């Protein structure tokens, strides 16, 4: 499955996630906390389908991903780690690639690609193309991409108010 993640320029969302036809499928909103943030993946019916809770500030942050109110994975991001900047717990996936260039994959224990992510330019402008191998992994993969993209943009994940 292919999606495009576009950084929003307005105040209503951090990202808009588009399908291959350029139609919005999800939007990402959030709330800032004293030592972290909460992000919400909202579908087209305004239902919260996933939530990301972050704790910590740059250079190290920890994120917990909840899908339909169930904890699914944790992502640890370390700005100071050159060899392993991203660690994923709760699934047997590993980060491979260049976070700064936004060119990376998530791979499983057999080195099969679960998700690929890269910068692209299309009719929606500058965005990130995300290919996800299995439909059952879509929400988790999109949440991980949102974590990594929001971190690279701001230096640490920054939420915008949810509506």
C-alpha positions in Angstrom: 0.0 0.0 0.0 1.3 3.4 -0.9 0.7 6.7 0.9 2.1 10.2 0.8 2.8 12.1 4.0 2.6 15.9 3.5 3.7 18.3 6.1 0.7 20.6 6.8 1.2 24.4 6.7 -2.0 25.3 8.6 -2.6 25.1 12.3 -5.1 22.2 12.2 -2.6 19.4 11.6 1.0 18.5 11.7 0.7 16.1 8.7 -1.9 15.0 6.2 -1.6 11.5 4.9 -2.8 11.0 1.3 -3.7 8.0 -0.8 -2.3 7.4 -4.3 -5.2 9.5 -5.7 -4.1 12.5 -3.6 -7.2 12.1 -1.3 -6.7 12.7 2.5 -6.9 9.5 4.4 -5.6 10.6 7.8 -4.5 13.8 9.5 -2.1 14.0 12.4 -2.9 16.5 15.2 -1.6 16.7 18.8 -1.1 18.3 22.1 2.1 19.5 23.8 2.9 18.3 27.3 5.4 19.6 29.8 8.0 17.0 28.8 6.7 15.5 25.6 3.7 15.4 23.3 0.7 13.4 22.2 -0.1 12.9 18.5 -3.4 11.6 17.1 -3.9 9.8 13.8 -7.5 10.9 12.8 -9.3 9.1 9.9 -11.7 10.7 7.4 -14.7 10.2 9.8 -12.8 12.1 12.5 -12.2 9.0 14.5 -8.9 8.6 16.5 -7.4 5.4 15.1 -4.0 5.7 16.7 -2.2 7.8 19.4 1.5 8.4 20.0 2.7 9.5 23.4 6.2 10.9 23.6 8.3 11.5 26.7 11.6 13.2 26.7 13.3 16.0 24.9 16.1 16.2 22.4 18.6 14.5 22.2 16.7 11.3 23.3 12.9 10.7 23.1 10.7 7.7 23.8 7.4 7.1 22.0 4.6 4.7 22.7 2.2 3.9 19.9 -1.4 2.9 20.7 -3.7 1.6 18.0 -7.4 1.4 18.9 -6.4 2.1 22.6 -4.0 -0.9 22.7 -0.2 -0.4 23.1 1.4 -1.8 20.0 5.0 -0.6 20.0 7.6 1.7 21.5 10.1 3.7 19.5 13.3 5.1 21.0 15.0 7.9 19.0 18.5 9.0 19.9 19.9 12.0 18.2 23.4 11.2 19.6 23.5 7.6 18.4 25.3 7.4 15.0 24.8 3.6 14.4 21.4 2.9 15.9 19.4 6.2 16.1 16.0 4.4 16.1 15.1 1.3 18.1 11.6 -0.3 17.8 10.2 -2.5 20.6 7.0 -4.6 20.5 7.5 -5.8 16.9 10.6 -7.5 15.4 11.4 -4.6 13.1 14.6 -2.7 12.6 15.4 0.7 11.2 17.7 0.8 8.1 18.8 3.9 6.3 19.4 7.6 6.7 17.0 9.5 9.0 18.4 13.0 8.0 17.9 12.3 4.3 14.5 10.8 5.1 15.4 7.7 3.1 14.9 4.6 5.2 13.2 1.2 5.5 11.7 -0.8 8.3 12.8 -4.4 7.9 11.8 -7.6 9.8 14.0 -10.3 11.3 14.4 -11.9 7.8 15.5 -8.5 6.3 12.2 -8.3 4.4 11.1 -4.7 3.9 8.0 -3.9 6.0 7.9 -0.2 5.0 10.0 2.0 2.7 10.1 5.8 3.1 11.6 8.5 0.9 11.2 12.1 -0.1 9.3 12.7 -3.3 7.7 15.5 -5.3 4.4 15.0 -7.0 1.1 16.9 -7.7 0.8 17.4 -3.9 4.2 19.1 -3.7 7.1 18.1 -1.5 6.1 15.1 0.5 7.2 11.6 1.7 6.3 8.5 -0.2 5.6 5.5 2.1 5.2 1.9 0.8 3.9 -0.6 3.3 4.0 -4.3 2.4 1.1 -5.6 4.5 -2.3 -3.9 5.0 -2.3 -5.1 8.6 0.8 -3.0 9.3 -0.5 0.3 7.9 -1.4 2.1 11.1 1.8 1.1 12.9 4.0 2.0 10.0 2.4 5.3 9.5 2.8 6.1 13.2 6.5 5.3 13.1 6.9 7.5 10.0 5.1 10.3 11.7 7.4 10.0 14.7 10.5 10.1 12.6 9.4 12.8 10.2 8.2 15.1 13.0 11.4 14.6 14.8 13.6 15.5 11.8 11.5 18.5 11.0 11.6 20.1 14.5 14.6 18.5 16.2 12.1 16.9 18.6 8.5 16.0 18.0 6.2 19.0 18.2 2.5 18.7 18.5 -0.2 21.0 17.2 -3.5 21.5 19.0 -6.1 18.8 18.3 -9.6 20.0 17.3 
